[in-house]
Amino acid sequence: MRLTILGCNGPFPEAGDACSGYLVESDSGKTKIVLDLGSGTLSKLLQKISGIDEIDAVILSHLHFDHMSDMPVLGYMLDFSGVETLKVICPETPAENRKLIKGKFDVYPPADTGIGEFKIEFVKVKHPVEAYAVKLMCDDSTLVYTGDTNECPEISLFCEGADVILADCGLSDEDWKPSKPHLGPTKCATLARESKAGELILTHLSPLYDKEKLADEARRIFANSTLAEAGMEFRI
């Protein structure tokens, strides 16, 4: 499979960049899935596809705006695109944010399923709102996207043996606490090492932090750690 980083900031974007959003494609290119669609990511997505009808589904890890704020705009786009409907998998809460996903969307709650050439699994994780990690399996490869989470037994088990973990590194090590809503670089790297993952990609990066310091802290624990950047493409 192929992974493209559409945006990797949170909870707000750097100048000229975008919040969380990722395009995952099968090797054949016949199946395309979007993971999260935060602020600025729809424009980035349209640079990678020829039309929104190429997208088989959008999966939202949770309904904070930095992960879903381009969904209402995508709804406008569908109204004018001729696409009859687009499958969306997302949490049912917070209800006020869920109401913004309307129009030509066929919406389902998170549940293990198949989408085209992909097998998809979900596990609920630790965040202030209903939130899920997502496992995508295709072409004999496995990608786990943690969404936003702090450490919890569920995510540790879920990541076991993943080829790539795309992990929430929303905090610095100095700012991380068990009560906080995100992981830090050392926690991400420990998750990758203990899961025997092949590669760790740090995402949901705050513009307030020195990114290279985050990467160095992660690499002390897990050498094959990479900082996500918008436009990066990975073959998994």
Secondary structure, DSSP 4 states (H G I P E B T S, - for coil): -EEEEEE-B-SSPPTT--BSEEEEE-TTSS-EEEEEE-TTHHHHHHTT-S-GGG--EEE-S---HHHHTTHHHHHHHHHHH----EEEE--S-SHHHHTTS-SSEEEE----EEETTEEEEEEE-BSSS--EEEEEEETTEEEEE--S-B--HHHHHHTTT-SEEEEE--S-TTT--TTSSS--HHHHHHHHHHTT-SEEEEESB-TTS-HHHHHHHHHTT-SSEEE--TT-EEE-
